């Protein structure tokens, strides 16, 4: 089970599909994956509309 940052219970997802995708990632990825959702980007800390921004595996780096 992967680790979602922030956790599913504390996230405010824009659509039901984003919540389903988060649950799918959490269930299907291995334990050493980290997934960040709604990461602020740049100096102005803007949020993009694309949902999951980074998926990281310790042995493979960022995907």
N, C-alpha and C positions, 0 to 999 in steps of 0.2 A: 504494500500500500504506500503510495507516494505521499509526500507532505505538501499541502497547499498553504501558501502564505498570501494573505491571511486565510484563516480556516473558513470552511464552507458556512459555518454557523454565523460568522461575523461579517461575511461579504454581503454587499447589496448588488446583486446581479441585475443587469439591464434587461435580460430576457430569460424566459424559462429554458431556452436552449443553452445559454451560458451555464446555468446551474446543472443541467444534465451533463454537459461536457466536463464540468469540474468533478462531478461524481464519477464519471467514466475515467478520467485521469487518475483520480484517487484510487479507484478500484483496480485498474488494469496495469498501471506502471509499477515497477519494482520499488522496494523500500528506499533505495538510495537516490531517488529522483526528488527534486525540489521544483515546485511550480509556483510562479508569482502571477497574481491576477491584478489588473488595473494599477500598474506601476506608473507613478508620476515620472515624466521624462523632461529633461532639460532644466535650465535655471528657473524658468517660470513654473515648473512642476505641473505641466499640463498632462491630462489623461487622454489617451487616444480611445477610439471607439472599437478597438479590435479585440478586446477581451484579454486572453492570456498572452502575456508578453514574453515571458522567459520560462523555459523548461530546462533544468540543469541536472545532469547526471555526473556524479563525482569522478568517474573514470573517463567520461567523454567530453566534458566541458559543456558549454551552452549549445542547445539545439535550436 
